[in-house]
Amino acid sequence: MEVNLAGRTAVITGASKGIGLAIAKRFAGAGAEVAIIARGREALDDAVKTIRASSRARVAAVQANVALAADLQRAYDEAIRLFGKIDIVVNNAGTSRTGAFEEITDEVWREDFDEKLFAAIRLTRLVWPQMKERRWGRVINTLNIGAKAPRPRSAPTSITRAAGLALTKVLAGEGAPYNVLVNALLVGFIEADQHVRAAEKAQIPLEDYVSARAKEIPLGRIGRAEEFANIACFLASDAASYITGTAINVDGGRSPVA
């Protein structure tokens, strides 16, 4: 099935690498104008080159820390200045943080909520009025399977992602009368830089780390960022016009909860 996003403008957070970059490439390949947001200037510039290498779509890179309200407002203003409107938002920023509950400090809790939950709240709140006015909008929240089935030592990420799941459902109900559709995609084990760092921290070869994790997955392998991006592109399109309020596991069957 060919997905067409021509005439649409998308903003994607955490989009300089990994899943966010894959989504940006997929959207641009489907004809959307894309604004990518991330903290690192060099990584953003490299991402723009990667996207432009496979697409003629307009692409803009905005350097911002989405955990800071002022930065997010500035990034939104820049996207509006460049493109005039925003049709699609993908709240994708945030890396996994886990640990024993009693060892997690207030500072870590606040940082995790600001980066994951409040970033999604603030950016969606900024775009919401224009989506309602045009009676067309798409919001996709990248969460993880811990939002449905949290494991021991999975805080704070599983907690903030569970809150993101509740946010998704609330927004879906409020947006539905205006054709603003809101869904969540739940990451299982997808190729990403954070797994490279995890292997280095564990002082084991990346191949061994990935192989061990793949044993937890019924499909027997980890997912590719492009596979995640394909589902995001579908949800952002008119082909998914009757889907809202869902939370889709993209995990090769790993989650014990459907």
N, C-alpha and C positions, 0 to 999 in steps of 0.2 A: 504494500500500500504506500503510495506516495503522499507525503505530508507536506502541505504548502503553508508557509508562514509569511508569504509576501504581504507587505503592507503593515506588518506588525513590528513593534519595537519591544525588545526584551531587556530587562536589567537582571544581571546575575551576580550575586555576591560570592566571594571566595572562588573567583573564576580564573585565577592566573595559573592554576595547576589542577591535575586530577579530574575529579568528577565535574567541577565547575567549568573547567576549560573544555572538557568533552561536550558538555551541554551547550556551551557557547558556539563551538564548532558545528554542532548538529543544527542548532537554530539558524545560524548564518547560512549553512548549506541548504536549509529549507526556505531561505529568502528573507529572514527577519533581519532588521537592524539590531545590533547588539551593543549594549554597554556593559563592560565587565568591571567589577569592583574588587580590589584586593589591597593589601597593605604595602607590598613590595613593588617599587617602581620597575626594577629590572625584570622581575618575573612578569609583570604586566606587559611590558614592551615585547618580551619574548612571546607571550601569549597572543598578542595582536598579530605578530608576524606569522605565527602558526595558523591562526584563523584566516588571515588574508591569503595564505598560500593555497587554500582550498576553496575560497569563496570570494565573490565580488561584493558581498554585502558590506554596508557601512559598519565599522566597528570603532568603538571608543573605549579607552581605558581610563578609569578614574581611580586615583590612589586615595584610599580612605580606610580608616579603622572602623568597621561597622559597630564595634562595641561602644563607640562614642557617639552620642546623639548629635553633636554639632557636626562631626565628620559625615554622618549619614545624611544629614540635611544638606550639606554641601554637595555630596555625591548625587543626591536626588536633583538638586537645582542644576547641576552640570548636565545631567542626562536630559532634563527638560529643555535646557538651553540648546543642546545639540540636536535633539530629535523632536522636540515639541510635544511629545506624549509618551506614555508608557502603557503598553497593553498587557505585558507579561512580566511577572516578578518571580524569580527563583531565589528563595532564601536558602542559600547553600553554605554559608560561612560557618566555620567551627570545626575544630579537631577533637578527637576523642580524649577525654580525661577520665581516668578511673583510679580508684584507690579504696582503701578501707575507710568506712564511714567516719570513725573517730579521729582519723588523721587528716580529714579535709577541713581546711581553715575557712573562716568566713570570707577571706579575700578570694580564695579559689572558687567558692560558691558564687560570689558576686561576679567574678570575671566570666564564669561559665554562663550564668544567666544573661549577662550583658551581651556576650558574643553570640549566643544562640537564640535565646528566647526574645530578649528585648530588641535585638537587631531586626528580627522578623516582625515584631509588633510595630516598631517605628517605621520601617520601610513600607510595610503594607498600609499603615495608617496614612502615609503620605500619598500613596497612589490610589487609595480607595475612592475618594470623591470623583476623580476623573473617570475611573472605570465605571462607576455607577451612572455617571452622566452620559457616557457613550453606550451604556448597556452592553458592555463587552469587556471581559477581563479574565485573566488567568493568574492564579497564585499557586505556586508549587513549593512546598516546604520539604527540604531534605532533612530527614530524621534518621534514626537507626532502629533496628529491630528490638533494641532494648526499651523503646518507647512502649511496646506492647508486652514484652516479656523480659523485664529487668532481672539480671543475675546478681548474685552477691558480688561486692566490690566493683559494681558498675557505676556508682555515683562519682561525680555529679552528672555525668553525661546522660545516663538513663533517666534521671529526674527532669532535667531541662528538656530532653526530647519528648518525654511523656507530656509535659506541659505544652510543647509544640503540637502534639497530637490533639490535645483539647482545643488549642487555638484554631487548628485546622477545621475542626468540626463546628466551632462557634462561627467562624467566618463563612463557612460554606452555607450555613443556614441564613445568615444575614445577607450574603451576596446573591443567593439564588434568585430572588425576585428581580434582580437587575442583570441577570446573565453573567454574573461574576462567579466563576467556578474556582473552588479552592480544594486542592488535594495534597496529600503527602506521599512521598516515596521514601521507603525505609531501607537503608543500606544494611547489607549483611557484611560480607567480606569482599570488598572491591579494591582493585589495584589502586594504591595511593602512596604518596610520599610518607605518610605517617607510619606505614607498615615497614618501610625502609628504616625509619628511625627506630621503630620498635625492635627490629632485628639487630640493629647496631647496639641498642641498649642491652639486649639479651646476650650480646656477643656470640651470635650464631650467624651462619651464612643466610642471606635472604632466601635462597632456594629451600633451605631446610625449614626456615620459619614458615614460608608459604605452604610447603608440603604438609607440615604438621597441622596447620589451620584448615587446609583443604579436606582433611579427614573428617572434620565436623560437618561438612556440607554434603547433602545427599547427591548433588550433581558431581561431586568429586573434584571440583576445581574452584578457584576463586573467580569472581566476576571481573569483566572488563569495564572500564569507565564508559566506553562507547555503548555498551549494552544498557547501562543506566540512562545514558543520554537519549537513547531511542525511545524509551518510555516517557521521559520528560517531554520530548518533542511531540509525541502523540497527545499527551494531556494538554499541551499548550495550543493545540490546533482545533479547528472546527470539527475534526473527526471524533473528538471526545466531548461533543456538545451536551451529552446527557450524563456526564460523570462528574460528580462533585461530592465532597465530604468523605472521600475514600482514603485509605491508607494502605498502599500497595507495597508488599514485601518484595524487594529486589535482592534476593539472597540465596538463590539456588536451592531453596527448600530448607534452609537452616533453622528458621524460626519455628518454635513449637506452637506458635499461635498464628492462625491464618490471617 
